[in-house]
Amino acid sequence: MANYSNSLYQQLEEETGVKTGQKLCQTLTFCFFLRVMGISCNIIKPKEVAKLHPLVNIHDLVGALHLPGDAVVSPPEVNHALAVAAAGQGVQILERTTVQQVLVEKGHVMAVETDRGSIECEYFVNCAGQWAYELGQASEIKVSVPLHGCEHFYLLTKPLQEPLSPNTPVVVDMDGRIYARPWQGGLLSGGFEKNPKPIFTEGRNQLEIQNMQEDWDHFEPMLSALLRRMPGLESAEIHQLVNCPESFTPDMRCLMGETPGVSGYYVLAGMNSSGLAFAGGAGKYLAEWMSYGYPTANVWPLDIKRFGNLQSSRTFLRHRVMEVMPLLYELKVPRWDFQTGRQLRTSPLYDRLDTQGARWMEKHGFERPKYFVPPGKGMASVSLKNEKCLIKVINNTSTGDQALELLQHLCANDLDVPVGHIVHTGMLNERGGYENDCSVVRLSKNSFFIVSPTDQQVHCWSWIKKHMPNDPHLHLEDVSWKYTALNLIGPRAMDVLAELSYVSMTPDHFPSMFCKEMSVGYANGIRVMSMTHTGEPGFMLYIPIEYALHVYNEVMSVGQKYGIRNAGYYALRSLRIEKFFAFWGQDLDAFTTPLECGREFRVKFDKDTDFLGREALLQQRQDGASRRFVMLVLDDHDTELDLWPWWGEPIYRNSLLAGTTTSSAYSYTLERHVCLGFVSPPPSPEGLPTPITPDFINRGDYEVDIAGQRYPAKAKLYPFSSLFTQQKRRKDDMELSNLQGK
Amino acid sequence: MHSLGGFFGCIACSNTAWCVFAVFVCACSAPPAMPVASQLLRGLPRAKVLASSLLPCQQHQSQFGPAAHRPASRHPSHAWQRHQPSRSYRKTSAIHSYILTPPQVNSILKANEYSFKVPEFDGKNVSSVMGFESNQLPANAPIEDRRSAATCLQTRGMLLGVFDGHAGCACAQALSERLFYYIAVSLLPHDTLCELEAAVEAGRALSPILQWHKHPNDYFSREAQMLYFNSLRTYWQELIDLTSPGEVPETREALLNAFKRLDNDISLEAQVGDPNAFLHYWVLRVAFSGATACVAHIDGPDLFIANAGDARAVLGVQEEDGSFSAHTLSNDHNAQNEEEVARIRGEHPTSERKTVIRQDRLLGLLMPFRAFGDVKFKWSIELQKRVLESGPDQLHENEHTKFIPPNYHTPPYLTAEPEITYHKLRPQDRFLVIGSDGLWETLHRQEVVRIVGEYLTGVHQRQPLTVGGYRVTLGQMQGLLEERKARVSSAFEDQNSATHLMRHAVGNNEFGTVDHERLSKMLSLPEELARMYRDDITIIVTQFNPHMIGAQMQEGQS
């Protein structure tokens, strides 16, 4: 995004003749993944730093990352240039106009009411920055734009005695939490402090922003960091300390895209202090989104639909941004768990699990156990609490089969299955990419129960809603809040359940991918599915929340003799990764097709209904996919000593960059680290993508680059069969675990 | 007590080993004729009633003879430093484990802290007082200091008082419960008094007179409340007879009358006795123990201090340059005050000139020259004997009460009549510190005012910095900011200025900064030793509202 912005600003100057004030200048910082993204960068030694920047104290430096192509632009000038360019295309810009309300009709934006009258519109983009939250609230159907302002300080000095050349690089000192760049012969320096000051929690106060107070005491750590990095500045005179609030989002990523509730209402806000850098690119994607219905790159991590109304609490936002802002200059650790705004949505089992040593993570406001401390010593069954799956029912009250029609249209797999069957399917877009990867249960002839990943709660809902015909008989309901999900995994899961329900649970009586309502303990009406999302044998129990504690207690007490124990999300993840299960939002996105991840068998081209994405998939089947989801088992990787992969590591095939990993975990079965990721052959000389062949995958020497160290890896197209090991283990278990109670 | 035992061990290994030895030896009544012993006793703080006391420890002191009566060190803490070279202290490793951690120190210091903010009315504080913060640190067990704070409800104004008891805590306790009622009643106009009496007569609900601001540890004795009420009622009945309708009393007179009247009532109650044996014993204990009192009455810009004894009230005045200076509002009534010495000598025949004040003490015994209670210095010998004979048996078990001061010819020698100081508050008057002598003997008043002043400005009135149009370099700014940061972090531990002051009073080293190790040692002294190194400390810091005072001044001028 920033890359595009850069070229846009360059282009703007050429096209309009208005100066954007862009100066090519370099950035000195420290960061890794840029090389993969095709951005010119190099790591330089402290001595070279001294050459590039006269003021930097290099004595404690080990090195720096140098981005020669980085640039600095002046916001007002860019603004002006954009305005001139836009006006040239016939855009009318109204200044000093207050938006009073956004009018909505039948769920679609209709007009904007301003103090100068009403303006009809087809699309409305809320890019009000700081005030986007309030503007969102000022809509007929309220739109949640979860962002919150924080005071941000930067210092301007008077020109130095030896004025700094405007071409001096921008310096980013992550340890000191500061940035510094030349400004009118002096220096401009700010930072992202550890103790941010949130502001405007109570609401809009646009007048106040004009005369924000300087707070020197607050700036002290950053001033000290600046003087530590550039001791020569001690004699520089202060021009001004500017207090310029910036807006931040709950997860440090910006908000863009169409809002889930109102069609035609787009948002682009919450840039987390990098507005100018990303503006060009973000604008481009949003423009594509509005004209084609989707942007040309995967922007799911930025999609506003990753949030729902629940992130709209001002208290939550206030607390969360105080945690988010300091992270800007900290090492971005994957699987970071925010500490603020927690324990919002908890299952009835929360306290029980917490006292048993659960360590929690949060997904979409839900608390779910990551792992347990200390880990229990169970041998056989694993009981896993996964509260987080999103469940929906499509319910048709009339006799027609609109529900089936709709889902047949949305899903690639054939849903016309007997009642009680579970179908694993993708919901694809027109390009054949995954909009959602879910399991659909046919509860009755005309009602379906959909289980999707947690962070799909808003997105999936709006995707279905968008394609739903306006039929009063068709009914969509979000029932996530009604159920607690319990995942009973392991070879003895069936024994535990059978004992609790007096029903035989063997595969003969309860085949895989089946769903039954049955009783567990005293509780009746528990939805039991022979599916675990992990590839292991076992069951998912969807329990109405009031029964959750009872069922959990029963399962645990009966399971004791089978060696049952608690397990958290990390166990689930490790299991699914070693089974080569792709996960939506992590491995799969709106640009991944089933053909690319080896799920062609779940696409029924020959079913009666023409489903979304069918054309694109047929085309791709003909042309051949140009990339493929593979499983890489790391060789020569010492789990104790070497750095672990997480995701985003470059994959090299025969020493050529072939792709990146998307998830990874330690496989306890293989006793190795396993990475999942996409590889693609190098494009043809004409620059067109080349189709990938199994040969390409199988005949190649793979390496995964973890923090600069390459580890050889074996690429696999299909998961290892663990059937043998499982059977063997089960026999062992029978002897050991049956003898001792735990 | 285990940790205290450990501390004992540490003393034994230091140069003060004989100190412990001395205490044990005298417990088995074998007088150690060592020169060091007298040195030890010089280290003892002055006990107000030395020759006779309820405390066994002090009885032993008398056995050592006159050596103990030499000028007592006004700075017991220095004695501690002298006897406690850190070198030898570090010799044994076991000692280290008995140093209190900062949180432990804080929990001791903060145990009795209390703060009160005058409630705002319509977003504005219309009172000249912003609020007060108070704290107490015991050295005696139980503590003999008391404090009180209350708002007068029938008249305006706030009352704050520190009471330093001696020979037990009974008198100070009685003062803390009763004195403010006497003052408040004295301040009531004639008509209000009549209403009050009418309500009592008719058994109607009484309109409250005082709003107390009490720490949970500040208790009231339930048994004596009825007795106290009857005495108070008699007082206001007399006031009704003495005043005429429409008459509003003067504050100065009211304070004076209240002090004298309460002391008189204490004396009378002891003479009359009570059919209830417990109460009888109690009123005798109150009368035979003593207490000094320092009370402030603040109403708008008018500040009255009524003081009897050696507690002290000091005003913190902020100068134009931002520094603080101390303005003392009370005189100590002790041997260091020449006027007091002259007063006492003048009140008794010239034949007693030498005996009435000996060794800086009244009749060679009592340090404060004015106090409540202490009937041994007020009643005639016959009266004392008669009252004691009719008193309950418990009294006879106590040697102290039977003891008659030497050279006791022309009682009374002691009075509770206060010295009253008036001060009209100015905007630069920022706060008032009232403290028992335990505070003033460890810190100079100028130091006290500096510590509180810097604490209050550092925390509550921290002005944001602005560069404005000045030429400031980054280096200068950094220096300034670091200084500000350091100042805040030292005060940051305490949310209460009285606690902060106490931390300095107990823990200050020679450089005027708090030394944790010293603080820890002082606070972990065993109960029976603590009194030798420090006195009970009670502090009330009242903060004024300069805006309100400024506004009132302007009104007064126009």
Interface residues (C-beta under 8 A of the other chain):
Chain A: L155 T157 Q213 E214 D215 W216 D217 F219 E220 L223 S224 L226 L227 L233 E234 S235 A236 E237 I238 Q240 L241
Chain B: R462 P464 L465 T466 V467 R471 V472 T473 L474 G475 M477 Q478 L480 L481 E482 R484 K485
